[in-house]
Amino acid sequence: MKKSTKALLFNFLCFAPIYILAYFAIKSFTNLTGYWIPVTSFVVTTILAPRFQAGRIHGEDRLFMRWLFIKGVKEIK
């Protein structure tokens, strides 16, 4: 599997559960209605979810992760 495909898959697998939790939390604890619930959930999840990206360094593909709660960029082995 290519590193860019892994990055896309990891992004989805990290985004989806956080989005679902944020959706139900916002729905339960706020007075938002209509399309504001999913929009707010999307914004919150975009900020909180880790980001994965594939990059080429010295001719070798590598996978990197950046997250709000971890300082700097980490390489995924």
PDB file with one MODEL, atoms N, CA, C and O in Angstrom:
MODEL        1
ATOM      1  N   MET A   1       0.843  -1.169   0.000  1.00  0.00           N
ATOM      2  CA  MET A   1       0.000   0.000   0.000  1.00  0.00           C
ATOM      3  C   MET A   1       0.898   1.246   0.000  1.00  0.00           C
ATOM      4  O   MET A   1       1.880   1.312   0.740  1.00  0.00           O
ATOM      5  N   LYS A   2       0.555   2.212  -0.824  1.00  0.00           N
ATOM      6  CA  LYS A   2       1.343   3.438  -0.906  1.00  0.00           C
ATOM      7  C   LYS A   2       1.152   4.276   0.361  1.00  0.00           C
ATOM      8  O   LYS A   2       0.119   4.205   1.027  1.00  0.00           O
ATOM      9  N   LYS A   3       2.162   5.058   0.667  1.00  0.00           N
ATOM     10  CA  LYS A   3       2.131   5.901   1.871  1.00  0.00           C
ATOM     11  C   LYS A   3       1.013   6.949   1.795  1.00  0.00           C
ATOM     12  O   LYS A   3       0.402   7.278   2.811  1.00  0.00           O
ATOM     13  N   SER A   4       0.749   7.469   0.599  1.00  0.00           N
ATOM     14  CA  SER A   4      -0.325   8.461   0.467  1.00  0.00           C
ATOM     15  C   SER A   4      -1.689   7.831   0.728  1.00  0.00           C
ATOM     16  O   SER A   4      -2.579   8.487   1.269  1.00  0.00           O
ATOM     17  N   THR A   5      -1.860   6.570   0.350  1.00  0.00           N
ATOM     18  CA  THR A   5      -3.107   5.860   0.623  1.00  0.00           C
ATOM     19  C   THR A   5      -3.250   5.596   2.114  1.00  0.00           C
ATOM     20  O   THR A   5      -4.342   5.723   2.669  1.00  0.00           O
ATOM     21  N   LYS A   6      -2.150   5.230   2.765  1.00  0.00           N
ATOM     22  CA  LYS A   6      -2.169   5.027   4.211  1.00  0.00           C
ATOM     23  C   LYS A   6      -2.513   6.324   4.937  1.00  0.00           C
ATOM     24  O   LYS A   6      -3.271   6.310   5.907  1.00  0.00           O
ATOM     25  N   ALA A   7      -1.965   7.433   4.478  1.00  0.00           N
ATOM     26  CA  ALA A   7      -2.244   8.723   5.102  1.00  0.00           C
ATOM     27  C   ALA A   7      -3.727   9.056   4.990  1.00  0.00           C
ATOM     28  O   ALA A   7      -4.332   9.512   5.960  1.00  0.00           O
ATOM     29  N   LEU A   8      -4.313   8.835   3.827  1.00  0.00           N
ATOM     30  CA  LEU A   8      -5.741   9.096   3.633  1.00  0.00           C
ATOM     31  C   LEU A   8      -6.581   8.200   4.539  1.00  0.00           C
ATOM     32  O   LEU A   8      -7.544   8.664   5.150  1.00  0.00           O
ATOM     33  N   LEU A   9      -6.225   6.935   4.628  1.00  0.00           N
ATOM     34  CA  LEU A   9      -6.946   5.990   5.472  1.00  0.00           C
ATOM     35  C   LEU A   9      -6.815   6.362   6.950  1.00  0.00           C
ATOM     36  O   LEU A   9      -7.808   6.339   7.678  1.00  0.00           O
ATOM     37  N   PHE A  10      -5.620   6.699   7.398  1.00  0.00           N
ATOM     38  CA  PHE A  10      -5.423   7.108   8.787  1.00  0.00           C
ATOM     39  C   PHE A  10      -6.193   8.388   9.103  1.00  0.00           C
ATOM     40  O   PHE A  10      -6.767   8.514  10.186  1.00  0.00           O
ATOM     41  N   ASN A  11      -6.211   9.342   8.165  1.00  0.00           N
ATOM     42  CA  ASN A  11      -6.970  10.573   8.377  1.00  0.00           C
ATOM     43  C   ASN A  11      -8.447  10.262   8.590  1.00  0.00           C
ATOM     44  O   ASN A  11      -9.080  10.819   9.487  1.00  0.00           O
ATOM     45  N   PHE A  12      -8.993   9.373   7.768  1.00  0.00           N
ATOM     46  CA  PHE A  12     -10.410   9.024   7.905  1.00  0.00           C
ATOM     47  C   PHE A  12     -10.665   8.276   9.212  1.00  0.00           C
ATOM     48  O   PHE A  12     -11.629   8.574   9.917  1.00  0.00           O
ATOM     49  N   LEU A  13      -9.806   7.302   9.543  1.00  0.00           N
ATOM     50  CA  LEU A  13     -10.017   6.500  10.749  1.00  0.00           C
ATOM     51  C   LEU A  13      -9.874   7.313  12.034  1.00  0.00           C
ATOM     52  O   LEU A  13     -10.435   6.939  13.063  1.00  0.00           O
ATOM     53  N   CYS A  14      -9.144   8.401  11.989  1.00  0.00           N
ATOM     54  CA  CYS A  14      -9.043   9.283  13.158  1.00  0.00           C
ATOM     55  C   CYS A  14     -10.144  10.338  13.165  1.00  0.00           C
ATOM     56  O   CYS A  14     -10.613  10.735  14.231  1.00  0.00           O
ATOM     57  N   PHE A  15     -10.557  10.790  11.995  1.00  0.00           N
ATOM     58  CA  PHE A  15     -11.567  11.839  11.901  1.00  0.00           C
ATOM     59  C   PHE A  15     -12.955  11.319  12.268  1.00  0.00           C
ATOM     60  O   PHE A  15     -13.692  11.979  12.999  1.00  0.00           O
ATOM     61  N   ALA A  16     -13.311  10.141  11.765  1.00  0.00           N
ATOM     62  CA  ALA A  16     -14.677   9.625  11.915  1.00  0.00           C
ATOM     63  C   ALA A  16     -15.118   9.458  13.368  1.00  0.00           C
ATOM     64  O   ALA A  16     -16.179   9.972  13.723  1.00  0.00           O
ATOM     65  N   PRO A  17     -14.361   8.764  14.234  1.00  0.00           N
ATOM     66  CA  PRO A  17     -14.848   8.616  15.611  1.00  0.00           C
ATOM     67  C   PRO A  17     -14.923   9.935  16.376  1.00  0.00           C
ATOM     68  O   PRO A  17     -15.839  10.143  17.171  1.00  0.00           O
ATOM     69  N   ILE A  18     -13.962  10.820  16.138  1.00  0.00           N
ATOM     70  CA  ILE A  18     -13.993  12.117  16.820  1.00  0.00           C
ATOM     71  C   ILE A  18     -15.196  12.926  16.349  1.00  0.00           C
ATOM     72  O   ILE A  18     -15.828  13.617  17.148  1.00  0.00           O
ATOM     73  N   TYR A  19     -15.518  12.846  15.056  1.00  0.00           N
ATOM     74  CA  TYR A  19     -16.675  13.557  14.523  1.00  0.00           C
ATOM     75  C   TYR A  19     -17.972  13.040  15.153  1.00  0.00           C
ATOM     76  O   TYR A  19     -18.838  13.821  15.546  1.00  0.00           O
ATOM     77  N   ILE A  20     -18.090  11.727  15.241  1.00  0.00           N
ATOM     78  CA  ILE A  20     -19.314  11.147  15.813  1.00  0.00           C
ATOM     79  C   ILE A  20     -19.465  11.546  17.271  1.00  0.00           C
ATOM     80  O   ILE A  20     -20.562  11.903  17.701  1.00  0.00           O
ATOM     81  N   LEU A  21     -18.384  11.493  18.040  1.00  0.00           N
ATOM     82  CA  LEU A  21     -18.443  11.918  19.445  1.00  0.00           C
ATOM     83  C   LEU A  21     -18.783  13.405  19.564  1.00  0.00           C
ATOM     84  O   LEU A  21     -19.598  13.795  20.399  1.00  0.00           O
ATOM     85  N   ALA A  22     -18.165  14.217  18.739  1.00  0.00           N
ATOM     86  CA  ALA A  22     -18.450  15.655  18.777  1.00  0.00           C
ATOM     87  C   ALA A  22     -19.893  15.941  18.373  1.00  0.00           C
ATOM     88  O   ALA A  22     -20.546  16.805  18.958  1.00  0.00           O
ATOM     89  N   TYR A  23     -20.387  15.217  17.377  1.00  0.00           N
ATOM     90  CA  TYR A  23     -21.763  15.411  16.911  1.00  0.00           C
ATOM     91  C   TYR A  23     -22.761  15.161  18.041  1.00  0.00           C
ATOM     92  O   TYR A  23     -23.638  15.984  18.300  1.00  0.00           O
ATOM     93  N   PHE A  24     -22.617  14.013  18.711  1.00  0.00           N
ATOM     94  CA  PHE A  24     -23.568  13.688  19.773  1.00  0.00           C
ATOM     95  C   PHE A  24     -23.367  14.573  21.003  1.00  0.00           C
ATOM     96  O   PHE A  24     -24.340  14.887  21.690  1.00  0.00           O
ATOM     97  N   ALA A  25     -22.155  14.977  21.294  1.00  0.00           N
ATOM     98  CA  ALA A  25     -21.922  15.881  22.417  1.00  0.00           C
ATOM     99  C   ALA A  25     -22.531  17.253  22.149  1.00  0.00           C
ATOM    100  O   ALA A  25     -23.162  17.837  23.030  1.00  0.00           O
ATOM    101  N   ILE A  26     -22.346  17.761  20.948  1.00  0.00           N
ATOM    102  CA  ILE A  26     -22.911  19.065  20.598  1.00  0.00           C
ATOM    103  C   ILE A  26     -24.431  18.997  20.570  1.00  0.00           C
ATOM    104  O   ILE A  26     -25.112  19.927  21.003  1.00  0.00           O
ATOM    105  N   LYS A  27     -24.953  17.900  20.061  1.00  0.00           N
ATOM    106  CA  LYS A  27     -26.411  17.733  20.004  1.00  0.00           C
ATOM    107  C   LYS A  27     -27.007  17.659  21.408  1.00  0.00           C
ATOM    108  O   LYS A  27     -28.101  18.170  21.648  1.00  0.00           O
ATOM    109  N   SER A  28     -26.286  17.021  22.337  1.00  0.00           N
ATOM    110  CA  SER A  28     -26.808  16.836  23.692  1.00  0.00           C
ATOM    111  C   SER A  28     -26.637  18.066  24.576  1.00  0.00           C
ATOM    112  O   SER A  28     -27.515  18.380  25.379  1.00  0.00           O
ATOM    113  N   PHE A  29     -25.513  18.761  24.433  1.00  0.00           N
ATOM    114  CA  PHE A  29     -25.182  19.805  25.397  1.00  0.00           C
ATOM    115  C   PHE A  29     -25.350  21.233  24.897  1.00  0.00           C
ATOM    116  O   PHE A  29     -25.072  22.174  25.640  1.00  0.00           O
ATOM    117  N   THR A  30     -25.792  21.418  23.676  1.00  0.00           N
ATOM    118  CA  THR A  30     -26.018  22.777  23.171  1.00  0.00           C
ATOM    119  C   THR A  30     -27.448  22.897  22.656  1.00  0.00           C
ATOM    120  O   THR A  30     -28.165  21.905  22.529  1.00  0.00           O
ATOM    121  N   ASN A  31     -27.836  24.105  22.368  1.00  0.00           N
ATOM    122  CA  ASN A  31     -29.174  24.361  21.827  1.00  0.00           C
ATOM    123  C   ASN A  31     -29.152  24.559  20.319  1.00  0.00           C
ATOM    124  O   ASN A  31     -30.081  25.140  19.757  1.00  0.00           O
ATOM    125  N   LEU A  32     -28.105  24.085  19.661  1.00  0.00           N
ATOM    126  CA  LEU A  32     -28.018  24.220  18.210  1.00  0.00           C
ATOM    127  C   LEU A  32     -29.024  23.300  17.537  1.00  0.00           C
ATOM    128  O   LEU A  32     -29.324  22.216  18.038  1.00  0.00           O
ATOM    129  N   THR A  33     -29.542  23.745  16.392  1.00  0.00           N
ATOM    130  CA  THR A  33     -30.501  22.938  15.639  1.00  0.00           C
ATOM    131  C   THR A  33     -30.142  22.980  14.169  1.00  0.00           C
ATOM    132  O   THR A  33     -29.346  23.809  13.728  1.00  0.00           O
ATOM    133  N   GLY A  34     -30.738  22.078  13.424  1.00  0.00           N
ATOM    134  CA  GLY A  34     -30.572  22.071  11.975  1.00  0.00           C
ATOM    135  C   GLY A  34     -29.165  21.720  11.543  1.00  0.00           C
ATOM    136  O   GLY A  34     -28.507  20.867  12.140  1.00  0.00           O
ATOM    137  N   TYR A  35     -28.715  22.391  10.497  1.00  0.00           N
ATOM    138  CA  TYR A  35     -27.409  22.077   9.920  1.00  0.00           C
ATOM    139  C   TYR A  35     -26.248  22.629  10.741  1.00  0.00           C
ATOM    140  O   TYR A  35     -25.091  22.362  10.414  1.00  0.00           O
ATOM    141  N   TRP A  36     -26.525  23.393  11.802  1.00  0.00           N
ATOM    142  CA  TRP A  36     -25.443  23.925  12.632  1.00  0.00           C
ATOM    143  C   TRP A  36     -24.750  22.845  13.453  1.00  0.00           C
ATOM    144  O   TRP A  36     -23.576  22.989  13.795  1.00  0.00           O
ATOM    145  N   ILE A  37     -25.455  21.770  13.772  1.00  0.00           N
ATOM    146  CA  ILE A  37     -24.846  20.674  14.536  1.00  0.00           C
ATOM    147  C   ILE A  37     -23.732  20.001  13.736  1.00  0.00           C
ATOM    148  O   ILE A  37     -22.615  19.901  14.243  1.00  0.00           O
ATOM    149  N   PRO A  38     -23.985  19.530  12.496  1.00  0.00           N
ATOM    150  CA  PRO A  38     -22.878  18.908  11.754  1.00  0.00           C
ATOM    151  C   PRO A  38     -21.772  19.887  11.364  1.00  0.00           C
ATOM    152  O   PRO A  38     -20.604  19.503  11.297  1.00  0.00           O
ATOM    153  N   VAL A  39     -22.122  21.128  11.110  1.00  0.00           N
ATOM    154  CA  VAL A  39     -21.097  22.116  10.747  1.00  0.00           C
ATOM    155  C   VAL A  39     -20.170  22.376  11.938  1.00  0.00           C
ATOM    156  O   VAL A  39     -18.950  22.421  11.779  1.00  0.00           O
ATOM    157  N   THR A  40     -20.741  22.544  13.110  1.00  0.00           N
ATOM    158  CA  THR A  40     -19.944  22.762  14.310  1.00  0.00           C
ATOM    159  C   THR A  40     -19.106  21.524  14.638  1.00  0.00           C
ATOM    160  O   THR A  40     -17.949  21.646  15.041  1.00  0.00           O
ATOM    161  N   SER A  41     -19.678  20.353  14.469  1.00  0.00           N
ATOM    162  CA  SER A  41     -18.935  19.112  14.699  1.00  0.00           C
ATOM    163  C   SER A  41     -17.752  19.003  13.745  1.00  0.00           C
ATOM    164  O   SER A  41     -16.667  18.576  14.140  1.00  0.00           O
ATOM    165  N   PHE A  42     -17.959  19.385  12.503  1.00  0.00           N
ATOM    166  CA  PHE A  42     -16.881  19.343  11.516  1.00  0.00           C
ATOM    167  C   PHE A  42     -15.746  20.281  11.905  1.00  0.00           C
ATOM    168  O   PHE A  42     -14.578  19.900  11.824  1.00  0.00           O
ATOM    169  N   VAL A  43     -16.066  21.483  12.320  1.00  0.00           N
ATOM    170  CA  VAL A  43     -15.036  22.453  12.697  1.00  0.00           C
ATOM    171  C   VAL A  43     -14.269  21.980  13.929  1.00  0.00           C
ATOM    172  O   VAL A  43     -13.041  22.065  13.965  1.00  0.00           O
ATOM    173  N   VAL A  44     -14.978  21.486  14.927  1.00  0.00           N
ATOM    174  CA  VAL A  44     -14.326  20.989  16.143  1.00  0.00           C
ATOM    175  C   VAL A  44     -13.419  19.806  15.814  1.00  0.00           C
ATOM    176  O   VAL A  44     -12.291  19.730  16.301  1.00  0.00           O
ATOM    177  N   THR A  45     -13.910  18.889  14.992  1.00  0.00           N
ATOM    178  CA  THR A  45     -13.122  17.713  14.639  1.00  0.00           C
ATOM    179  C   THR A  45     -11.922  18.079  13.791  1.00  0.00           C
ATOM    180  O   THR A  45     -10.859  17.478  13.948  1.00  0.00           O
ATOM    181  N   THR A  46     -12.057  19.039  12.905  1.00  0.00           N
ATOM    182  CA  THR A  46     -10.931  19.479  12.091  1.00  0.00           C
ATOM    183  C   THR A  46      -9.806  20.021  12.969  1.00  0.00           C
ATOM    184  O   THR A  46      -8.630  19.838  12.655  1.00  0.00           O
ATOM    185  N   ILE A  47     -10.158  20.677  14.051  1.00  0.00           N
ATOM    186  CA  ILE A  47      -9.152  21.211  14.965  1.00  0.00           C
ATOM    187  C   ILE A  47      -8.540  20.112  15.827  1.00  0.00           C
ATOM    188  O   ILE A  47      -7.332  20.122  16.062  1.00  0.00           O
ATOM    189  N   LEU A  48      -9.349  19.164  16.305  1.00  0.00           N
ATOM    190  CA  LEU A  48      -8.885  18.173  17.270  1.00  0.00           C
ATOM    191  C   LEU A  48      -8.248  16.923  16.661  1.00  0.00           C
ATOM    192  O   LEU A  48      -7.418  16.288  17.312  1.00  0.00           O
ATOM    193  N   ALA A  49      -8.607  16.559  15.454  1.00  0.00           N
ATOM    194  CA  ALA A  49      -8.132  15.298  14.870  1.00  0.00           C
ATOM    195  C   ALA A  49      -6.676  15.417  14.416  1.00  0.00           C
ATOM    196  O   ALA A  49      -6.253  16.475  13.951  1.00  0.00           O
ATOM    197  N   PRO A  50      -5.910  14.328  14.552  1.00  0.00           N
ATOM    198  CA  PRO A  50      -4.539  14.346  14.040  1.00  0.00           C
ATOM    199  C   PRO A  50      -4.521  14.360  12.518  1.00  0.00           C
ATOM    200  O   PRO A  50      -5.458  13.887  11.874  1.00  0.00           O
ATOM    201  N   ARG A  51      -3.460  14.900  11.951  1.00  0.00           N
ATOM    202  CA  ARG A  51      -3.335  14.987  10.499  1.00  0.00           C
ATOM    203  C   ARG A  51      -2.152  14.135  10.055  1.00  0.00           C
ATOM    204  O   ARG A  51      -1.061  14.223  10.619  1.00  0.00           O
ATOM    205  N   PHE A  52      -2.382  13.320   9.049  1.00  0.00           N
ATOM    206  CA  PHE A  52      -1.343  12.456   8.497  1.00  0.00           C
ATOM    207  C   PHE A  52      -1.023  12.929   7.096  1.00  0.00           C
ATOM    208  O   PHE A  52      -1.910  13.353   6.354  1.00  0.00           O
ATOM    209  N   GLN A  53       0.257  12.855   6.736  1.00  0.00           N
ATOM    210  CA  GLN A  53       0.678  13.294   5.411  1.00  0.00           C
ATOM    211  C   GLN A  53       1.870  12.466   4.960  1.00  0.00           C
ATOM    212  O   GLN A  53       2.778  12.182   5.742  1.00  0.00           O
ATOM    213  N   ALA A  54       1.855  12.089   3.701  1.00  0.00           N
ATOM    214  CA  ALA A  54       2.977  11.358   3.118  1.00  0.00           C
ATOM    215  C   ALA A  54       3.917  12.362   2.466  1.00  0.00           C
ATOM    216  O   ALA A  54       3.480  13.335   1.851  1.00  0.00           O
ATOM    217  N   GLY A  55       5.200  12.112   2.609  1.00  0.00           N
ATOM    218  CA  GLY A  55       6.196  12.995   2.016  1.00  0.00           C
ATOM    219  C   GLY A  55       7.396  12.208   1.549  1.00  0.00           C
ATOM    220  O   GLY A  55       7.651  11.097   2.013  1.00  0.00           O
ATOM    221  N   ARG A  56       8.128  12.797   0.628  1.00  0.00           N
ATOM    222  CA  ARG A  56       9.320  12.144   0.095  1.00  0.00           C
ATOM    223  C   ARG A  56      10.550  12.890   0.620  1.00  0.00           C
ATOM    224  O   ARG A  56      10.732  14.081   0.366  1.00  0.00           O
ATOM    225  N   ILE A  57      11.391  12.154   1.360  1.00  0.00           N
ATOM    226  CA  ILE A  57      12.613  12.724   1.912  1.00  0.00           C
ATOM    227  C   ILE A  57      13.765  11.812   1.521  1.00  0.00           C
ATOM    228  O   ILE A  57      13.744  10.612   1.795  1.00  0.00           O
ATOM    229  N   HIS A  58      14.772  12.397   0.875  1.00  0.00           N
ATOM    230  CA  HIS A  58      15.951  11.659   0.411  1.00  0.00           C
ATOM    231  C   HIS A  58      15.555  10.487  -0.486  1.00  0.00           C
ATOM    232  O   HIS A  58      16.170   9.422  -0.426  1.00  0.00           O
ATOM    233  N   GLY A  59      14.534  10.681  -1.314  1.00  0.00           N
ATOM    234  CA  GLY A  59      14.109   9.663  -2.265  1.00  0.00           C
ATOM    235  C   GLY A  59      13.286   8.538  -1.670  1.00  0.00           C
ATOM    236  O   GLY A  59      13.016   7.548  -2.350  1.00  0.00           O
ATOM    237  N   GLU A  60      12.883   8.668  -0.417  1.00  0.00           N
ATOM    238  CA  GLU A  60      12.116   7.620   0.251  1.00  0.00           C
ATOM    239  C   GLU A  60      10.796   8.197   0.749  1.00  0.00           C
ATOM    240  O   GLU A  60      10.769   9.274   1.344  1.00  0.00           O
ATOM    241  N   ASP A  61       9.702   7.479   0.506  1.00  0.00           N
ATOM    242  CA  ASP A  61       8.399   7.928   0.992  1.00  0.00           C
ATOM    243  C   ASP A  61       8.292   7.680   2.486  1.00  0.00           C
ATOM    244  O   ASP A  61       8.656   6.612   2.978  1.00  0.00           O
ATOM    245  N   ARG A  62       7.789   8.674   3.203  1.00  0.00           N
ATOM    246  CA  ARG A  62       7.613   8.562   4.646  1.00  0.00           C
ATOM    247  C   ARG A  62       6.252   9.102   5.034  1.00  0.00           C
ATOM    248  O   ARG A  62       5.658   9.903   4.313  1.00  0.00           O
ATOM    249  N   LEU A  63       5.766   8.656   6.179  1.00  0.00           N
ATOM    250  CA  LEU A  63       4.465   9.056   6.679  1.00  0.00           C
ATOM    251  C   LEU A  63       4.666   9.887   7.945  1.00  0.00           C
ATOM    252  O   LEU A  63       5.376   9.467   8.859  1.00  0.00           O
ATOM    253  N   PHE A  64       4.045  11.061   7.997  1.00  0.00           N
ATOM    254  CA  PHE A  64       4.191  11.976   9.124  1.00  0.00           C
ATOM    255  C   PHE A  64       2.841  12.283   9.750  1.00  0.00           C
ATOM    256  O   PHE A  64       1.808  12.254   9.082  1.00  0.00           O
ATOM    257  N   MET A  65       2.868  12.583  11.064  1.00  0.00           N
ATOM    258  CA  MET A  65       1.659  12.924  11.792  1.00  0.00           C
ATOM    259  C   MET A  65       1.887  14.223  12.564  1.00  0.00           C
ATOM    260  O   MET A  65       2.938  14.424  13.173  1.00  0.00           O
ATOM    261  N   ARG A  66       0.893  15.089  12.526  1.00  0.00           N
ATOM    262  CA  ARG A  66       0.906  16.311  13.326  1.00  0.00           C
ATOM    263  C   ARG A  66      -0.400  16.346  14.100  1.00  0.00           C
ATOM    264  O   ARG A  66      -1.470  16.070  13.555  1.00  0.00           O
ATOM    265  N   TRP A  67      -0.297  16.693  15.390  1.00  0.00           N
ATOM    266  CA  TRP A  67      -1.480  16.721  16.223  1.00  0.00           C
ATOM    267  C   TRP A  67      -1.391  17.888  17.180  1.00  0.00           C
ATOM    268  O   TRP A  67      -0.296  18.290  17.573  1.00  0.00           O
ATOM    269  N   LEU A  68      -2.509  18.423  17.551  1.00  0.00           N
ATOM    270  CA  LEU A  68      -2.584  19.569  18.443  1.00  0.00           C
ATOM    271  C   LEU A  68      -1.942  19.263  19.798  1.00  0.00           C
ATOM    272  O   LEU A  68      -1.342  20.147  20.409  1.00  0.00           O
ATOM    273  N   PHE A  69      -2.061  18.022  20.273  1.00  0.00           N
ATOM    274  CA  PHE A  69      -1.613  17.659  21.604  1.00  0.00           C
ATOM    275  C   PHE A  69      -0.182  17.124  21.651  1.00  0.00           C
ATOM    276  O   PHE A  69       0.321  16.802  22.728  1.00  0.00           O
ATOM    277  N   ILE A  70       0.473  17.027  20.506  1.00  0.00           N
ATOM    278  CA  ILE A  70       1.854  16.572  20.440  1.00  0.00           C
ATOM    279  C   ILE A  70       2.687  17.681  19.802  1.00  0.00           C
ATOM    280  O   ILE A  70       2.312  18.232  18.767  1.00  0.00           O
ATOM    281  N   LYS A  71       3.802  17.998  20.419  1.00  0.00           N
ATOM    282  CA  LYS A  71       4.653  19.075  19.916  1.00  0.00           C
ATOM    283  C   LYS A  71       5.433  18.592  18.686  1.00  0.00           C
ATOM    284  O   LYS A  71       6.087  17.551  18.732  1.00  0.00           O
ATOM    285  N   GLY A  72       5.361  19.333  17.620  1.00  0.00           N
ATOM    286  CA  GLY A  72       6.126  19.022  16.418  1.00  0.00           C
ATOM    287  C   GLY A  72       5.460  18.002  15.523  1.00  0.00           C
ATOM    288  O   GLY A  72       4.292  17.651  15.691  1.00  0.00           O
ATOM    289  N   VAL A  73       6.248  17.538  14.560  1.00  0.00           N
ATOM    290  CA  VAL A  73       5.795  16.547  13.583  1.00  0.00           C
ATOM    291  C   VAL A  73       6.489  15.231  13.892  1.00  0.00           C
ATOM    292  O   VAL A  73       7.704  15.198  14.082  1.00  0.00           O
ATOM    293  N   LYS A  74       5.729  14.154  13.944  1.00  0.00           N
ATOM    294  CA  LYS A  74       6.274  12.833  14.261  1.00  0.00           C
ATOM    295  C   LYS A  74       6.237  11.959  13.010  1.00  0.00           C
ATOM    296  O   LYS A  74       5.283  12.006  12.234  1.00  0.00           O
ATOM    297  N   GLU A  75       7.279  11.171  12.828  1.00  0.00           N
ATOM    298  CA  GLU A  75       7.302  10.225  11.715  1.00  0.00           C
ATOM    299  C   GLU A  75       6.684   8.910  12.159  1.00  0.00           C
ATOM    300  O   GLU A  75       7.002   8.400  13.233  1.00  0.00           O
ATOM    301  N   ILE A  76       5.807   8.365  11.339  1.00  0.00           N
ATOM    302  CA  ILE A  76       5.164   7.085  11.599  1.00  0.00           C
ATOM    303  C   ILE A  76       5.972   6.004  10.887  1.00  0.00           C
ATOM    304  O   ILE A  76       6.173   6.077   9.675  1.00  0.00           O
ATOM    305  N   LYS A  77       6.423   5.026  11.615  1.00  0.00           N
ATOM    306  CA  LYS A  77       7.249   3.953  11.034  1.00  0.00           C
ATOM    307  C   LYS A  77       6.381   2.910  10.379  1.00  0.00           C
ATOM    308  O   LYS A  77       6.895   1.931   9.836  1.00  0.00           O
TER     309      LYS A  77
ENDMDL
END
